Amino acid sequence: MEKLTLSASEAAQVIGISRPRMYQLMKVKGFPTIQVGRRLLVSRKGLERWVEEQSKIGWSPQDL
């Protein structure tokens, strides 16, 4: 069974960025994060949709 959520490290590895950059992205409005207690997770399906959207509209680090 595939996990529905990813840790910051797992999500960073999936899209090929550093863990610190992923933590920055997780603070961006509209990024698919889920708060579970004190833990912040990334929705796997939401991440896939977010990457697709960004490939269409473009995104840059200045958006952080």
PDB file with one MODEL, atoms N, CA, C and O in Angstrom:
MODEL        1
ATOM      1  N   MET A   1       0.840  -1.185   0.000  1.00  0.00           N
ATOM      2  CA  MET A   1       0.000   0.000   0.000  1.00  0.00           C
ATOM      3  C   MET A   1       0.885   1.249   0.000  1.00  0.00           C
ATOM      4  O   MET A   1       1.816   1.361   0.798  1.00  0.00           O
ATOM      5  N   GLU A   2       0.592   2.161  -0.881  1.00  0.00           N
ATOM      6  CA  GLU A   2       1.361   3.405  -1.001  1.00  0.00           C
ATOM      7  C   GLU A   2       0.940   4.398   0.086  1.00  0.00           C
ATOM      8  O   GLU A   2      -0.245   4.546   0.385  1.00  0.00           O
ATOM      9  N   LYS A   3       1.930   5.070   0.667  1.00  0.00           N
ATOM     10  CA  LYS A   3       1.648   6.071   1.691  1.00  0.00           C
ATOM     11  C   LYS A   3       0.895   7.253   1.085  1.00  0.00           C
ATOM     12  O   LYS A   3       1.170   7.657  -0.045  1.00  0.00           O
ATOM     13  N   LEU A   4      -0.059   7.807   1.843  1.00  0.00           N
ATOM     14  CA  LEU A   4      -0.821   8.963   1.379  1.00  0.00           C
ATOM     15  C   LEU A   4      -0.093  10.273   1.646  1.00  0.00           C
ATOM     16  O   LEU A   4      -0.323  11.268   0.959  1.00  0.00           O
ATOM     17  N   THR A   5       0.789  10.270   2.646  1.00  0.00           N
ATOM     18  CA  THR A   5       1.541  11.472   2.988  1.00  0.00           C
ATOM     19  C   THR A   5       3.030  11.173   3.016  1.00  0.00           C
ATOM     20  O   THR A   5       3.458  10.029   3.169  1.00  0.00           O
ATOM     21  N   LEU A   6       3.808  12.243   2.862  1.00  0.00           N
ATOM     22  CA  LEU A   6       5.265  12.136   2.856  1.00  0.00           C
ATOM     23  C   LEU A   6       5.853  13.080   3.890  1.00  0.00           C
ATOM     24  O   LEU A   6       5.299  14.148   4.155  1.00  0.00           O
ATOM     25  N   SER A   7       6.968  12.687   4.468  1.00  0.00           N
ATOM     26  CA  SER A   7       7.709  13.603   5.331  1.00  0.00           C
ATOM     27  C   SER A   7       8.404  14.623   4.434  1.00  0.00           C
ATOM     28  O   SER A   7       8.431  14.466   3.213  1.00  0.00           O
ATOM     29  N   ALA A   8       8.954  15.646   5.030  1.00  0.00           N
ATOM     30  CA  ALA A   8       9.679  16.654   4.251  1.00  0.00           C
ATOM     31  C   ALA A   8      10.833  16.011   3.488  1.00  0.00           C
ATOM     32  O   ALA A   8      11.060  16.326   2.320  1.00  0.00           O
ATOM     33  N   SER A   9      11.558  15.115   4.142  1.00  0.00           N
ATOM     34  CA  SER A   9      12.686  14.441   3.489  1.00  0.00           C
ATOM     35  C   SER A   9      12.234  13.595   2.310  1.00  0.00           C
ATOM     36  O   SER A   9      12.855  13.618   1.246  1.00  0.00           O
ATOM     37  N   GLU A  10      11.144  12.842   2.501  1.00  0.00           N
ATOM     38  CA  GLU A  10      10.625  12.003   1.420  1.00  0.00           C
ATOM     39  C   GLU A  10      10.133  12.844   0.260  1.00  0.00           C
ATOM     40  O   GLU A  10      10.424  12.536  -0.896  1.00  0.00           O
ATOM     41  N   ALA A  11       9.389  13.906   0.553  1.00  0.00           N
ATOM     42  CA  ALA A  11       8.865  14.775  -0.507  1.00  0.00           C
ATOM     43  C   ALA A  11      10.004  15.444  -1.273  1.00  0.00           C
ATOM     44  O   ALA A  11       9.947  15.566  -2.496  1.00  0.00           O
ATOM     45  N   ALA A  12      11.030  15.875  -0.554  1.00  0.00           N
ATOM     46  CA  ALA A  12      12.183  16.495  -1.211  1.00  0.00           C
ATOM     47  C   ALA A  12      12.852  15.520  -2.163  1.00  0.00           C
ATOM     48  O   ALA A  12      13.231  15.883  -3.277  1.00  0.00           O
ATOM     49  N   GLN A  13      12.992  14.280  -1.718  1.00  0.00           N
ATOM     50  CA  GLN A  13      13.622  13.265  -2.557  1.00  0.00           C
ATOM     51  C   GLN A  13      12.779  12.979  -3.800  1.00  0.00           C
ATOM     52  O   GLN A  13      13.321  12.796  -4.890  1.00  0.00           O
ATOM     53  N   VAL A  14      11.464  12.940  -3.638  1.00  0.00           N
ATOM     54  CA  VAL A  14      10.559  12.652  -4.756  1.00  0.00           C
ATOM     55  C   VAL A  14      10.715  13.683  -5.869  1.00  0.00           C
ATOM     56  O   VAL A  14      10.741  13.322  -7.046  1.00  0.00           O
ATOM     57  N   ILE A  15      10.819  14.971  -5.507  1.00  0.00           N
ATOM     58  CA  ILE A  15      10.903  15.985  -6.565  1.00  0.00           C
ATOM     59  C   ILE A  15      12.334  16.474  -6.817  1.00  0.00           C
ATOM     60  O   ILE A  15      12.558  17.348  -7.655  1.00  0.00           O
ATOM     61  N   GLY A  16      13.293  15.907  -6.092  1.00  0.00           N
ATOM     62  CA  GLY A  16      14.695  16.171  -6.394  1.00  0.00           C
ATOM     63  C   GLY A  16      15.232  17.503  -5.898  1.00  0.00           C
ATOM     64  O   GLY A  16      16.018  18.157  -6.583  1.00  0.00           O
ATOM     65  N   ILE A  17      14.806  17.905  -4.703  1.00  0.00           N
ATOM     66  CA  ILE A  17      15.334  19.136  -4.117  1.00  0.00           C
ATOM     67  C   ILE A  17      15.895  18.830  -2.730  1.00  0.00           C
ATOM     68  O   ILE A  17      15.726  17.725  -2.216  1.00  0.00           O
ATOM     69  N   SER A  18      16.551  19.798  -2.140  1.00  0.00           N
ATOM     70  CA  SER A  18      17.119  19.601  -0.809  1.00  0.00           C
ATOM     71  C   SER A  18      16.024  19.656   0.258  1.00  0.00           C
ATOM     72  O   SER A  18      14.953  20.220   0.036  1.00  0.00           O
ATOM     73  N   ARG A  19      16.307  19.067   1.407  1.00  0.00           N
ATOM     74  CA  ARG A  19      15.342  19.106   2.504  1.00  0.00           C
ATOM     75  C   ARG A  19      15.089  20.531   2.990  1.00  0.00           C
ATOM     76  O   ARG A  19      13.934  20.881   3.237  1.00  0.00           O
ATOM     77  N   PRO A  20      16.135  21.384   3.139  1.00  0.00           N
ATOM     78  CA  PRO A  20      15.854  22.767   3.545  1.00  0.00           C
ATOM     79  C   PRO A  20      14.949  23.518   2.563  1.00  0.00           C
ATOM     80  O   PRO A  20      14.103  24.309   2.980  1.00  0.00           O
ATOM     81  N   ARG A  21      15.124  23.273   1.268  1.00  0.00           N
ATOM     82  CA  ARG A  21      14.267  23.912   0.261  1.00  0.00           C
ATOM     83  C   ARG A  21      12.828  23.410   0.401  1.00  0.00           C
ATOM     84  O   ARG A  21      11.880  24.176   0.234  1.00  0.00           O
ATOM     85  N   MET A  22      12.672  22.117   0.709  1.00  0.00           N
ATOM     86  CA  MET A  22      11.329  21.575   0.904  1.00  0.00           C
ATOM     87  C   MET A  22      10.658  22.244   2.095  1.00  0.00           C
ATOM     88  O   MET A  22       9.474  22.573   2.026  1.00  0.00           O
ATOM     89  N   TYR A  23      11.386  22.450   3.178  1.00  0.00           N
ATOM     90  CA  TYR A  23      10.793  23.138   4.330  1.00  0.00           C
ATOM     91  C   TYR A  23      10.353  24.549   3.943  1.00  0.00           C
ATOM     92  O   TYR A  23       9.334  25.030   4.439  1.00  0.00           O
ATOM     93  N   GLN A  24      11.097  25.212   3.075  1.00  0.00           N
ATOM     94  CA  GLN A  24      10.683  26.537   2.600  1.00  0.00           C
ATOM     95  C   GLN A  24       9.388  26.425   1.793  1.00  0.00           C
ATOM     96  O   GLN A  24       8.464  27.216   1.979  1.00  0.00           O
ATOM     97  N   LEU A  25       9.330  25.447   0.906  1.00  0.00           N
ATOM     98  CA  LEU A  25       8.124  25.262   0.085  1.00  0.00           C
ATOM     99  C   LEU A  25       6.905  24.952   0.944  1.00  0.00           C
ATOM    100  O   LEU A  25       5.798  25.391   0.632  1.00  0.00           O
ATOM    101  N   MET A  26       7.101  24.208   2.010  1.00  0.00           N
ATOM    102  CA  MET A  26       5.992  23.813   2.872  1.00  0.00           C
ATOM    103  C   MET A  26       5.347  25.012   3.566  1.00  0.00           C
ATOM    104  O   MET A  26       4.243  24.897   4.098  1.00  0.00           O
ATOM    105  N   LYS A  27       6.015  26.143   3.565  1.00  0.00           N
ATOM    106  CA  LYS A  27       5.473  27.369   4.159  1.00  0.00           C
ATOM    107  C   LYS A  27       4.725  28.230   3.138  1.00  0.00           C
ATOM    108  O   LYS A  27       4.052  29.190   3.514  1.00  0.00           O
ATOM    109  N   VAL A  28       4.841  27.892   1.853  1.00  0.00           N
ATOM    110  CA  VAL A  28       4.209  28.669   0.787  1.00  0.00           C
ATOM    111  C   VAL A  28       2.711  28.389   0.751  1.00  0.00           C
ATOM    112  O   VAL A  28       2.282  27.236   0.787  1.00  0.00           O
ATOM    113  N   LYS A  29       1.927  29.452   0.681  1.00  0.00           N
ATOM    114  CA  LYS A  29       0.472  29.306   0.598  1.00  0.00           C
ATOM    115  C   LYS A  29       0.112  28.489  -0.646  1.00  0.00           C
ATOM    116  O   LYS A  29       0.632  28.739  -1.734  1.00  0.00           O
ATOM    117  N   GLY A  30      -0.771  27.525  -0.476  1.00  0.00           N
ATOM    118  CA  GLY A  30      -1.203  26.695  -1.592  1.00  0.00           C
ATOM    119  C   GLY A  30      -0.412  25.414  -1.748  1.00  0.00           C
ATOM    120  O   GLY A  30      -0.803  24.539  -2.521  1.00  0.00           O
ATOM    121  N   PHE A  31       0.709  25.283  -1.021  1.00  0.00           N
ATOM    122  CA  PHE A  31       1.484  24.038  -1.095  1.00  0.00           C
ATOM    123  C   PHE A  31       0.737  22.974  -0.289  1.00  0.00           C
ATOM    124  O   PHE A  31       0.234  23.275   0.793  1.00  0.00           O
ATOM    125  N   PRO A  32       0.652  21.741  -0.789  1.00  0.00           N
ATOM    126  CA  PRO A  32      -0.211  20.712  -0.188  1.00  0.00           C
ATOM    127  C   PRO A  32       0.323  20.087   1.104  1.00  0.00           C
ATOM    128  O   PRO A  32       0.770  18.940   1.105  1.00  0.00           O
ATOM    129  N   THR A  33       0.277  20.833   2.183  1.00  0.00           N
ATOM    130  CA  THR A  33       0.733  20.310   3.470  1.00  0.00           C
ATOM    131  C   THR A  33      -0.447  19.948   4.361  1.00  0.00           C
ATOM    132  O   THR A  33      -1.551  20.469   4.208  1.00  0.00           O
ATOM    133  N   ILE A  34      -0.186  19.054   5.282  1.00  0.00           N
ATOM    134  CA  ILE A  34      -1.191  18.600   6.237  1.00  0.00           C
ATOM    135  C   ILE A  34      -0.551  18.633   7.621  1.00  0.00           C
ATOM    136  O   ILE A  34       0.513  18.052   7.831  1.00  0.00           O
ATOM    137  N   GLN A  35      -1.199  19.310   8.558  1.00  0.00           N
ATOM    138  CA  GLN A  35      -0.700  19.370   9.938  1.00  0.00           C
ATOM    139  C   GLN A  35      -1.324  18.217  10.725  1.00  0.00           C
ATOM    140  O   GLN A  35      -2.546  18.100  10.804  1.00  0.00           O
ATOM    141  N   VAL A  36      -0.478  17.374  11.300  1.00  0.00           N
ATOM    142  CA  VAL A  36      -0.931  16.274  12.148  1.00  0.00           C
ATOM    143  C   VAL A  36      -0.221  16.447  13.485  1.00  0.00           C
ATOM    144  O   VAL A  36       0.944  16.080  13.640  1.00  0.00           O
ATOM    145  N   GLY A  37      -0.939  17.006  14.434  1.00  0.00           N
ATOM    146  CA  GLY A  37      -0.297  17.356  15.699  1.00  0.00           C
ATOM    147  C   GLY A  37       0.744  18.432  15.439  1.00  0.00           C
ATOM    148  O   GLY A  37       0.435  19.474  14.860  1.00  0.00           O
ATOM    149  N   ARG A  38       1.959  18.187  15.861  1.00  0.00           N
ATOM    150  CA  ARG A  38       3.053  19.138  15.596  1.00  0.00           C
ATOM    151  C   ARG A  38       3.785  18.838  14.301  1.00  0.00           C
ATOM    152  O   ARG A  38       4.651  19.601  13.872  1.00  0.00           O
ATOM    153  N   ARG A  39       3.432  17.728  13.686  1.00  0.00           N
ATOM    154  CA  ARG A  39       4.128  17.284  12.473  1.00  0.00           C
ATOM    155  C   ARG A  39       3.477  17.865  11.221  1.00  0.00           C
ATOM    156  O   ARG A  39       2.251  17.911  11.112  1.00  0.00           O
ATOM    157  N   LEU A  40       4.307  18.304  10.283  1.00  0.00           N
ATOM    158  CA  LEU A  40       3.828  18.828   9.010  1.00  0.00           C
ATOM    159  C   LEU A  40       4.192  17.818   7.927  1.00  0.00           C
ATOM    160  O   LEU A  40       5.365  17.492   7.739  1.00  0.00           O
ATOM    161  N   LEU A  41       3.183  17.327   7.221  1.00  0.00           N
ATOM    162  CA  LEU A  41       3.369  16.324   6.176  1.00  0.00           C
ATOM    163  C   LEU A  41       2.935  16.887   4.830  1.00  0.00           C
ATOM    164  O   LEU A  41       2.261  17.915   4.759  1.00  0.00           O
ATOM    165  N   VAL A  42       3.333  16.199   3.765  1.00  0.00           N
ATOM    166  CA  VAL A  42       2.973  16.610   2.405  1.00  0.00           C
ATOM    167  C   VAL A  42       2.065  15.535   1.809  1.00  0.00           C
ATOM    168  O   VAL A  42       2.383  14.346   1.849  1.00  0.00           O
ATOM    169  N   SER A  43       0.943  15.964   1.263  1.00  0.00           N
ATOM    170  CA  SER A  43       0.033  15.044   0.585  1.00  0.00           C
ATOM    171  C   SER A  43       0.695  14.572  -0.709  1.00  0.00           C
ATOM    172  O   SER A  43       1.123  15.386  -1.528  1.00  0.00           O
ATOM    173  N   ARG A  44       0.775  13.260  -0.886  1.00  0.00           N
ATOM    174  CA  ARG A  44       1.406  12.710  -2.101  1.00  0.00           C
ATOM    175  C   ARG A  44       0.648  13.154  -3.359  1.00  0.00           C
ATOM    176  O   ARG A  44       1.254  13.648  -4.310  1.00  0.00           O
ATOM    177  N   LYS A  45      -0.670  12.978  -3.358  1.00  0.00           N
ATOM    178  CA  LYS A  45      -1.464  13.373  -4.526  1.00  0.00           C
ATOM    179  C   LYS A  45      -1.436  14.889  -4.720  1.00  0.00           C
ATOM    180  O   LYS A  45      -1.357  15.375  -5.848  1.00  0.00           O
ATOM    181  N   GLY A  46      -1.500  15.627  -3.620  1.00  0.00           N
ATOM    182  CA  GLY A  46      -1.422  17.084  -3.703  1.00  0.00           C
ATOM    183  C   GLY A  46      -0.098  17.538  -4.278  1.00  0.00           C
ATOM    184  O   GLY A  46      -0.051  18.489  -5.058  1.00  0.00           O
ATOM    185  N   LEU A  47       0.988  16.861  -3.897  1.00  0.00           N
ATOM    186  CA  LEU A  47       2.310  17.209  -4.422  1.00  0.00           C
ATOM    187  C   LEU A  47       2.368  16.965  -5.930  1.00  0.00           C
ATOM    188  O   LEU A  47       2.914  17.779  -6.674  1.00  0.00           O
ATOM    189  N   GLU A  48       1.808  15.855  -6.370  1.00  0.00           N
ATOM    190  CA  GLU A  48       1.779  15.561  -7.807  1.00  0.00           C
ATOM    191  C   GLU A  48       1.009  16.644  -8.561  1.00  0.00           C
ATOM    192  O   GLU A  48       1.454  17.109  -9.610  1.00  0.00           O
ATOM    193  N   ARG A  49      -0.152  17.047  -8.022  1.00  0.00           N
ATOM    194  CA  ARG A  49      -0.948  18.113  -8.664  1.00  0.00           C
ATOM    195  C   ARG A  49      -0.188  19.432  -8.661  1.00  0.00           C
ATOM    196  O   ARG A  49      -0.198  20.157  -9.656  1.00  0.00           O
ATOM    197  N   TRP A  50       0.480  19.753  -7.533  1.00  0.00           N
ATOM    198  CA  TRP A  50       1.224  21.010  -7.413  1.00  0.00           C
ATOM    199  C   TRP A  50       2.345  21.066  -8.449  1.00  0.00           C
ATOM    200  O   TRP A  50       2.546  22.097  -9.091  1.00  0.00           O
ATOM    201  N   VAL A  51       3.069  19.969  -8.614  1.00  0.00           N
ATOM    202  CA  VAL A  51       4.156  19.922  -9.599  1.00  0.00           C
ATOM    203  C   VAL A  51       3.591  20.122 -11.000  1.00  0.00           C
ATOM    204  O   VAL A  51       4.159  20.870 -11.795  1.00  0.00           O
ATOM    205  N   GLU A  52       2.472  19.458 -11.310  1.00  0.00           N
ATOM    206  CA  GLU A  52       1.834  19.629 -12.620  1.00  0.00           C
ATOM    207  C   GLU A  52       1.450  21.086 -12.862  1.00  0.00           C
ATOM    208  O   GLU A  52       1.720  21.633 -13.931  1.00  0.00           O
ATOM    209  N   GLU A  53       0.816  21.716 -11.866  1.00  0.00           N
ATOM    210  CA  GLU A  53       0.407  23.113 -11.992  1.00  0.00           C
ATOM    211  C   GLU A  53       1.609  24.020 -12.215  1.00  0.00           C
ATOM    212  O   GLU A  53       1.565  24.926 -13.048  1.00  0.00           O
ATOM    213  N   GLN A  54       2.673  23.779 -11.476  1.00  0.00           N
ATOM    214  CA  GLN A  54       3.856  24.629 -11.593  1.00  0.00           C
ATOM    215  C   GLN A  54       4.511  24.475 -12.956  1.00  0.00           C
ATOM    216  O   GLN A  54       5.084  25.429 -13.481  1.00  0.00           O
ATOM    217  N   SER A  55       4.430  23.279 -13.532  1.00  0.00           N
ATOM    218  CA  SER A  55       5.018  23.083 -14.859  1.00  0.00           C
ATOM    219  C   SER A  55       4.248  23.853 -15.923  1.00  0.00           C
ATOM    220  O   SER A  55       4.802  24.181 -16.972  1.00  0.00           O
ATOM    221  N   LYS A  56       2.970  24.147 -15.661  1.00  0.00           N
ATOM    222  CA  LYS A  56       2.149  24.897 -16.616  1.00  0.00           C
ATOM    223  C   LYS A  56       2.277  26.407 -16.433  1.00  0.00           C
ATOM    224  O   LYS A  56       2.354  27.151 -17.411  1.00  0.00           O
ATOM    225  N   ILE A  57       2.301  26.861 -15.172  1.00  0.00           N
ATOM    226  CA  ILE A  57       2.299  28.297 -14.928  1.00  0.00           C
ATOM    227  C   ILE A  57       3.686  28.868 -14.631  1.00  0.00           C
ATOM    228  O   ILE A  57       3.896  30.079 -14.707  1.00  0.00           O
ATOM    229  N   GLY A  58       4.610  28.005 -14.300  1.00  0.00           N
ATOM    230  CA  GLY A  58       5.948  28.469 -13.972  1.00  0.00           C
ATOM    231  C   GLY A  58       6.039  28.887 -12.514  1.00  0.00           C
ATOM    232  O   GLY A  58       5.078  29.398 -11.939  1.00  0.00           O
ATOM    233  N   TRP A  59       7.190  28.666 -11.933  1.00  0.00           N
ATOM    234  CA  TRP A  59       7.427  28.985 -10.534  1.00  0.00           C
ATOM    235  C   TRP A  59       8.903  29.297 -10.386  1.00  0.00           C
ATOM    236  O   TRP A  59       9.740  28.734 -11.090  1.00  0.00           O
ATOM    237  N   SER A  60       9.214  30.186  -9.477  1.00  0.00           N
ATOM    238  CA  SER A  60      10.620  30.496  -9.237  1.00  0.00           C
ATOM    239  C   SER A  60      10.875  30.632  -7.747  1.00  0.00           C
ATOM    240  O   SER A  60       9.934  30.862  -6.987  1.00  0.00           O
ATOM    241  N   PRO A  61      12.113  30.495  -7.309  1.00  0.00           N
ATOM    242  CA  PRO A  61      12.441  30.624  -5.895  1.00  0.00           C
ATOM    243  C   PRO A  61      12.047  31.979  -5.302  1.00  0.00           C
ATOM    244  O   PRO A  61      11.882  32.084  -4.087  1.00  0.00           O
ATOM    245  N   GLN A  62      11.895  32.994  -6.111  1.00  0.00           N
ATOM    246  CA  GLN A  62      11.467  34.301  -5.596  1.00  0.00           C
ATOM    247  C   GLN A  62      10.046  34.223  -5.047  1.00  0.00           C
ATOM    248  O   GLN A  62       9.630  35.095  -4.284  1.00  0.00           O
ATOM    249  N   ASP A  63       9.294  33.182  -5.429  1.00  0.00           N
ATOM    250  CA  ASP A  63       7.942  33.016  -4.929  1.00  0.00           C
ATOM    251  C   ASP A  63       7.907  32.598  -3.463  1.00  0.00           C
ATOM    252  O   ASP A  63       6.847  32.601  -2.837  1.00  0.00           O
ATOM    253  N   LEU A  64       9.070  32.237  -2.918  1.00  0.00           N
ATOM    254  CA  LEU A  64       9.107  31.836  -1.500  1.00  0.00           C
ATOM    255  C   LEU A  64       8.880  33.006  -0.650  1.00  0.00           C
ATOM    256  O   LEU A  64       8.871  32.887   0.575  1.00  0.00           O
TER     257      LEU A  64
ENDMDL
END
